[in-house]
């Protein structure tokens, strides 16, 4: 267990490095990590509680990082890989796991106004988090990099945010994780999942519309989400509702070694 004081010191130090995967992750994500390296040239943490095991890094010398990673046995995952260094990692058995690009809707209010007014939206309750987790794992790897969420993940999310759900005969068949941040101006659509049995019935579209309506009703004037560049069906849906890529070709590259 990584103590909070060590986490704070590591994060502060990591901000000084040119390359880092540690800029957008909260303490809860690091909590089960151990520190492999902490020196002037490199910070490297390993979390074996995740599958594959997750590496968090910060360095000015990516060649050094690659050399050290090559000597770590077992399955490994690495996020925020600079594109220029991907070929080096591939030499040691890594492959692309996903490339996430940011999509923004800068006219969320207008998009919401174009929708039919929503009936009462149904939200996930804490006691239903295990059911939501089971559904998320049914959708595992339907998009590159998506491994499903634990019930604890949903519990943590609900402490500050919402999960919109759809039911069929009282059973949860789809969900969308939403948050309003940036001083209440921005809707974040974190994740949409639909039970494979019910896919192709417009439930993803319905969840998207409810998320937009939720954001606008709570004061958001723009929306944000991230999607893998190969998830063409999802991107087509996002484009339909005014979400467009702002950094195509400069996405967050994730790599994995099995």
N, C-alpha and C positions, 0 to 999 in steps of 0.2 A: 504493500500500500504506500503510495507516494504521499508524504506528509505535505500539508498545505504550505508550510514555510519553504520547503524545498521547491515545490511547484512555483511559488511566487518568485524565488530567486532565479530559477531556470528560465521562466518566461521573460523576466527582465533582461537577462543576459542574451536570450535568443533574438531579441529585437535588434541587436547590434550586428547580426550576421546578414549577409547578402541573400542567401538561400535559406528558406525556412518553411517547414510545414506546421509550425507552432503558433501562427499568428491569429488563427480564427477558431481555436478550440478551448473549451472551458475546462475547469478543474475536474469535473465529473468524468470527462473523457480520458483524462490522464491518470485517474486515481489508482488504477491497477498496474501502472507502469513501474518499471525499474530503470534506474539510470545506468546505462552501459558506458557512456563517455561524457565527461564534463571538463573540457579543457579550453585553452584559448583558440583552438582551431575547430572544435566540433562539440556539439551537444547531441547525444543520441539516447533515446529512450525506447524501451521495448515493452509492449503489452501483450503477454501471451494469453490473456483472458479472451482475446478476440480471435476469430478464425477467418482467414489466416492471421497469424500474429502481426500486430501493427507496430511499425517503426515511426517515431517522431524525431525530426532532425532539425538542426540549425547549423550552418557552416558557411565559410567563405570559400572552401576548397571542396567542391563536389567530387573531384577525383579521389580525394582521401575518403570521403563518405562511401563511394562505390567500392573502394578497396576493402574497407572494413566490413561492409555489408556482405561482400562475397565470402567472407569467412564465418558468417553466422549461419548455422544449420537450420533446416526445416522450412516450412512454409512462411512466407513473409509478404507483407503488404506495405506499400509506400504511397503516400498522397503528395500532391503539390510538387510533382516532378517537373523541372524545367525541360521543355521539349528537346533542347539541344543535348541533354544528357541521356535521353531515352535509349539511344543505340548502345551506350556503354552498359546500361543495366541489362539490356537484352542479351549481351554476351555472357551474362551470368544467370540466364534462365528466366528473367523477368519478361512478362508480356503485358500489354495494355489491358487494364481492368475497367477503364472508363475514362471518358474525357468530358468534363462537365463545363458547360457554357452558361453564362448568366443571361436571363431573359427578363426584360422590363416592359411593363405597360405604363406609360407616362400619362395616360388618360383614363384612369380606372373609374373615375366618377361617370364619365360619358359611357364607358362600357357597361357599367352597372345600370345606368338609366335605360339602356337599350334592351335590357332583359325583362322578362315578365316578372312581376313582383313575386317574391318567394313566399310560399306558405311557411309555417313555423319550421325552422331548421332544427334537426335532431343532433344532439352533441353526445359524445362519448362520456360515460361516467367512470369513475375510478374503478368501481367493481367490475367493469366490463373490459379492463385493460388486457386481461389474459385472452379474451375472445378476439380482441383487436390484434394481439400478437400472433395468434394462430392464423388469422386471415393474412397478415403481412407475410408470414412464412410460406403460405400457399403461392405467393407471388414472387418468391425468391428467384433471382436471376432472370426474371422476365425482361428486366433492363440491366445492362452491364453494371456491376458494382452494387446492385441492390440485394442485400442479404436478409431482409426482414428485420423487424424490431422486437425487442424483448418486452415483456409486460412492464418491467421496471422502467424501460425507456418511455413508454406511454405515460406511466405514473409521473415521471419527472416532467414530461412535456405539459401535462395538465396542470401543473403547479402554477404556470404563468400563461398558458396558451389554451387553444381549443382544438378539438378534433371533431370535424363534421362527419356524421355517419349516415349511411343508408341501410334500411332494414328490409328484409323479405321474410314474411311470416315470423317476425320478432327476432330473426337472426341477422347479425351484421354482415352485409355483403359488400360494403365499400366504405372507404374512409378517406378523409383529406385533412392533413394537419395544417393548421393556419395560425398565424401570429400577426399582430400589428405592432410595428417597432418604429425606430427612427423618430421618436417623439410623436408617435401616433399617425405619422404621415404615410407609412408604407405597409402594404399587405405582403406578408411572406407566405407563399404556398409551399410548404416544406415537403409534402409527399402526398401522392394520390395512389390508392391501390383499390382494385376491384377483384373480388373472388373470380378466379378463372372460369368457373361455371357460368357466371353472369356477365362475362365480358362480351362486347358486341351488342349490348342492349341499351347503350346510351347513358350508362351510369357514370362513366368518367366525365362526360359532358355535363351531367346534372351536378356532380360534385364541384366541377370547375365553376359553374354558374353560382352555386351556393357560396363558394369561397369568395368570389368577387363581390357578391351581394353583402356578405358578412363584412368584408374589408371596407366597402363604401359606407355601410351603416355605422361602422365604428370610426369613421373619420379619415380613412386612408384615401389618398388622392393618386397614388401610384402603386404598382404591384411588382413583386420580384419573385422569381423562381429560378432554379437551375436544372438543366437536363443534359443527359448524355447525348453527344452529337449523333449517335447511331440510333437513338430512340425516335425514329421518324414519325411513328404514329402519334406519340405524345407531342412532339414538336408541332405537328400539323394542328393538333387541338389547341395548343398554346397560341399559335399564330392566329387562329380563328378568333380568339378572344383578346387580341391586341398585344400579346406578349411576343417581343422580337429580340433576337440575339444582339448583344452589344459588343461581344468580343470573340466572334467566330474565328477559329484558328489560334486563339490564345486562351483556351480553356484550361481547367484544372485537370492535369493528367494524373491518373492513378494507375499504378503498376503492381503486379502480384507475381510471386514465384511459388509454384506448387511443389 
